[in-house]
């Protein structure tokens, strides 16, 4: 009772408050027109615009059809797809929404003669959906797999404050691959080829999007080093040279193995370079609108709630500056 009374008095709002006295001095950032635009229902024109903004041969769906297929035959299939998309966007993840979605699937199957493979299908939920609602929808649709639950295209879809657990699968995957080579009589030249062409290639895609934790890079380095010196990922042998010596080029006495943290920085530097050299690309325009609408990439700051991808891109910017020169041109963008 004592604790209850203490926190009740601490967190209970006082009576006779007038928030309008303060709010009237707070500048309005979202106008009525903007709010009305954001809250209005989706339209068929927006569905058409979203479709034709997609690359014709990019990211085919589970059925193998690319956006180009829908663009080419939109006059024929457009009305039905529009209705399905608008119904999906307007419906909520509930029993009613699941029933309506099931009706759409049944109608499609009846009209096309094609059946939906539930085992290969996935359902995507908003972060706001509770586990109870998700379970209701999955049972009604008979679809057990949740889309984007953990990874998409080999990358984690959600990262918390600690990214070590999210990228643990990379070091685990490398360890499993190298363990498959253990116990086999492979020459030094053969081990070198396996390390460079297979093991070191595993984290390349992830390193081009995220800055991997130092502990993950250390685990991968240990796995490669153990295999190089002892033909095993786990058994420890004498390491006759330091790893930083082996990462030197062969012309300098090393083996030319990758220094994984430095390679990570180099891959992220390519992303920053693309933002500088291709400012009209979709990725550059999205990032500019989100993180640096009134300046350029080299002057952009790290905001409090920036994504991990954006933080990783900024992490290499200082290294990029060491190799950049500025052409003054007409001087309109140069501050003195």
Protein Blocks (a to p, Z undefined) as FASTA:
>chain_A
ZZmmmmmmmmpccehiafklmmmmpccfbdfklmmmmmpccdfklmmmmmmmpcfkgoia
fkopafklmmmmmmmmmmmmmmmmmmmmmpccdfklmmmmmmmmmmmmmmnopacdfklp
ccdddfklcfklmmmmmmmnopabdghklbgghiafbdcfblklmmmmmmmmmmmmmmmm
goiacdfklmmmmmmmmmmmmmmmmmmmbccdfklmmmmmmmmmmmmmnopakbccddfb
dfklmmpcfknopnopacfklmmmmmmmmmmmmmmmmmmbmklmmmmmmmmmmbcfklpc
cdfklcfklmmmmmmmmmmmmmcccdfknolmpcZZ
